[in-house]
C-alpha cells in the first residue's frame, strides 16, 4: 500500500473534530480514493488516530468495536441510536466543507516530503 495514501487517510481522520463522525465514503471523497481502501488503511494503520470517529454510511460500527467505542463517544457527546449499532450520522457528521479546508491545511507539503 502506498505510504502517501496511508498518511493522507490518517491525516484526514485526525481532522475530524471531537463529537463528530464521518463515513468511510466521506474520507474517500476527501482523499481521492475508494471507501474500501479507506477501510483497509484504517484496519491496518488506524490504531493511533481517532478511528472511533469513522463509521459506515449509516453511522454504524462493527459489533466487535462497540465496547471500545462507547467510552470515547460518551466522552465526546456522541449518542447511540436505539438499535445500538452506531450513531445517527446526520446528527453527528462533521461539517464536510470545513473538514476539507482543515485537511488541505494539514496535508500542506505531504507530497513534497515523499
Secondary structure, DSSP 8 states (H G I E B T S, - for coil): --HHHHHHHHHHHHTS-TT-BEEHHHHHHHHTS-HHHHHHHHHHHGGGTTGGGEE-TTSB--GGGHHHHHHHHHHHT----TTSSB--HHHHB--HHHHHHHHHHHHTTHHHH-
